[in-house]
Amino acid sequence: MTRRRRQQFSPEFKEEAVRMVLEGERTVASVAREFGINASTLGSRVHRHRIVHGQDEQPLSGPERARIRELERENAELREKLTFLKKQPPSSRPRADDARRVRADRCGEGPP
């Protein structure tokens, strides 16, 4: 038994769905639900559109570039802190030379 395709979509319909994802604040899944298409299909179309039209992106403005630099600096600082926090703390076990020391108990039970 072969599966029948549900529907053929026009190029305009496909472009409209991709445009809604790229220009809006909406997710691929929400747009796909609204249009009644598979989310992975729409995601593939959006990905293909970004590859083909990648050079059409607007260059970053001065404040956007500064914000990116600030976030990269903060990211590096947080990575350093994480590396520091991942280090093992010194153990509380006695060292080998400490084990040879004799400790005297001075509870009055004989000479020290």
N, C-alpha and C positions, 0 to 999 in steps of 0.2 A: 504494500500500500504506500503510495507516494504522498508526500505532503504538498498540499496546494498553497501557493503563496497567497497571503491575505489580500495584498493590495500593492499596486505600483504607485510610487510617489513621484510627483513631478519635480523637476529640478528647482522650481521656485519654492515649493513646499519645503524641500530639504534645506535650501539656503535660508529660508525664514527661520527654521528651527535652529540652525547653527548660529544665525545672527542673534537670536534671543539669548542663547547661552553666552556668546562672546560679549555682547553689549550690555547685558543686564546683570543683576545681582543674583540670578537664579542658577540653580545647579542643573547638570545634565539630566539627572533623574526626574526633577520636577517638570522640566520642559518635555521630556519624553512621555511622561504620564499624561500631560495636557494634550499632546498631539497624538497619543495612542500608538507610539512606536517603541521599539526596544531601546533601553538606555545604552546598552553596549554599542548598538548600531549608531546612535546619535553621537556617542563619545568618539567613535572611530571617525565619523564625519568631521567633528570639531577638531580632532587631532590632525586629520589630513588638511583641513583648511588652515590651521596654524602653520603647518609645514610649508604649504604652497604660498601663503600670504604673510609669512614671518617678517619679511623685510618691510611690510607696510606699517609696522608698529611705530608709534611716535617716540622720538628720542626723549630721554628723561630730562626734566627741568632741573635747575640748580638745587632747589630745596629737596627734590626727590633724591638726587645723587647724594646730597649731604646726609639725608636720613638713612640711605643705604649704607654709607660709610660708617655712620654711628652704630647701626645695627650690627654690622660686621665686626666692629671693634668690641661691642658688648658680647657678641657671640664668642669671640676669641677669649675674652676675659672669663666668661662662664665655662668654657672648655678647660681653662687652666684650673679654675676652682674645682671642677669635677675631677680632674686628674689628681689634684691634691687630696680630695676627699676619698678617692678610691684607694689611696695608699693604705697599707696595713698599719695599724697603730702598733707601737712597741709592745711587746708581750710583757706580761707581769711575772713570767717565770723567772726564777733566780738563775743567774749566770753560773757557769761551771765553777768559777773561783769562789762564789758565794756559798755554794753547797758544802765546801770543805770547812767553813767556819763553824765553830762550836758555839752554840748559844746556851747560855747558862740561865737557868730559871732561879730567880731570887725570891722564892716564896718562903724562905726560912727552913728549907728541908736539907740541911747539911751545908758543908762549906762550899763556897763558890768555886 
